[in-house]
Amino acid sequence: MKKLMGLLGACAMFFSGIAFAQVKDMPGGPGVNQLNLREGVTQIGHDVVWLHWLMLIICLVIFVAVFGVMFYSIWAHRKSRGAIAATFHEHMGVEVAWTIIPFIIVIAMALPATRTVVAMKDTSGADITVKVTGYQWKWGYEYIDGPAAGVKFLSNLSTPPAQIANKEPKGPFYLMEVDHPLVVPVGKKIRLAVTAGDVIHSWSVPDLAVKQDAIPGFIRNTWFRAEKVGEYRGLCSELCGKDHAFMPIVVKVLSEQDYAKWADEQKKLLAAAADDPNKEWTAADLSARGEKVYAANCVACHQGSGKGIVGAFPALDGSKIVMGPKADQIQILLKGKQGTAMASFASQLNDVEIAAVITYSRGAWGNAGKGQDPVVQPADVKAAR
């Protein structure tokens, strides 16, 4: 029996060793067996790590000093050695010492901490301002100024569903990869104006030493200045609903030259993809466009099959709203539905995208040819806003 248990233990250690050997640190993301704070690539990040060690050392010294004196007193003045307790009630020197020394320690801790906290909130003199909006469950970025002024996009999780469902091996950036990262230049002060479109989220990237709550109806400011080119990863760190775990953040830091090229490319793409809400679209083109919009914005809740999630998100396949007059479905996408998880998409999607996804849902699954108004034009959405 002992031999069998020993053999099983050896096998367990062998296979666990193989498993750990396969897991590697994620560049710009979490590390294997990471216990300490990340050093980061910003001056604020370096200051935070330094403060962390300063506070830890001060607390350790106090712990050793206090408990050392206490344990020494217990040992040296125990009853078995014939110790007799002192009878004095106060001592001026002791009273002054345990008032002045803690005061000095608190000041020594507060001064550098306050300096760093004030620096964290000083967003003046920013080179680039980006509006960051949290949605269930993605991030929206809009460049307010700088070379990419006017560029805006949504950043969605790009990990394949097959990996999440354990139908294929996990990739190196599992659940920490997006289709459109936030792109910024190295060495520039980037101000983030953070808000949310539905519930409270939190934009957090440890390597940039940034964590800022995104609250609906409020703009909260933070900033960072990356000192090194690379990709840095984080996650929404506020419990924001069912798919909270699938809301990663990726920041791509480029050289100034590469950033200028990227900004120019994005502006050209933006101009080329500009949608004209007055254009008359064919049903086939709207449906093809709507399938992409659905995959990026709707599939997490209503599922790729349109069946929804029982008790949480309604099915679109056979839905009375989807099969009924187009005006009702347009209003739900524009205004959301109070008391449910259905949020407004008026600010996230333009008229063409809303018309396309409605047209797609009315012709997909078992809905094809069964409902009213199978095609919705962008002009219909524009008129309903």
C-alpha positions, 0 to 999 in steps of 0.5 A: 500500500505504501509503495502504491501511494508513493507511486501515485504521489510521484506520478502526481508530482511528475504530471503537475511539473509538466503542467507548470512547465507549460505555463509561462509568464504572459508578456505585459500580463500576469506572471507565473507564481507572481507574488509581488507587485509588478515593476511596471513601465511608468514612473508612477509604477516605480514609485508605487513599488518603492512605497510598497517596500518602504511600508512593508519594511517599516511595518516589519521593523515595528513588528520585530521591535514590539513583539521582540520586547514583549517576548523578551519581557515574558521570558526574562521576567517570568514567575519561575525566575522570581521576577517581581512586577514594578509598581510605578504608574507612569513614566514621563520619558516612556509617555513622550517616546510612544507619542513622538516616535509613532508620530514621526513614523506616520509622517515619514510614511505619509509624505512620500505616499501623498506625493505619489497620490497627488502625482497620480491625479495630476492630469495637467499637461497631457499630450493626448486625451482619450475618452474610455467608456466601459460597456457590458462587456467591452471598452470603447475608446475615442481619441479627443486630440492628437494625431488620431483625433476623431478616431474611435472604436470598440475593443472586444475580447478576441479569444475564440469561443472554442477555447473558452468552451475547452474545445481547443487548446488555450492560446498564450493570451487566453482571455487577455486579448482583444480585437482593437487595443488602445494604441498610444505613443511611448514617452507621452502623457496620456490622459484617460477620461473614464466613464461607463455606459451601463454599470460600474466598470474599472479600467485597470492595467498593472504595468501602467499603474492605472486603476480607475473606476468607470461610473455612469454619468461621471467622468473620472480622470487618470493618466500614464506615461509609458517608458517602454514600447510593448503591449500591456494587459489588464482587466475590468476589476469591478464586478460588472455582470455575467461576462465580467471575466471576458472584458480584457484591456490591451494597451499597445505602446508604439514609437512616435513614428509608428504611432503617427503611421497608425493614426494616419491609417486609422483616419483613412479607414474611418473615412473609407468606412463612413456610413451614410444613413441616407443610403438605400442598402440591399437586404443581403448587404445589410444582413452580411454587415449585421452578422458581424455587428451581432458577433461583436455586440450581441452574441455574448447574451443572445448566443450565436444560435439566437436562443438566448440564456434561459432566465437571463437573456431572451431568445431572438429566434422566434421573438415577438419583438423580432417578428413584429413591427420594426419600430419596436425593435428599433426603440429597444436598441436605441433606448434599451429596456428598463429593468433588464440587462438590455442597454441602449446601443444608441451611442455604441452603434451608428444608424447603419449598424443598428439597421444591419443587426436588426435586419440580420436578426429578422432573417436569421435562424428560424425567423426568415420569412415569418415576420413583419418588416424583414428589412430595416433601412438606416433611414428608419433608425435615423428617423427614430432617434 
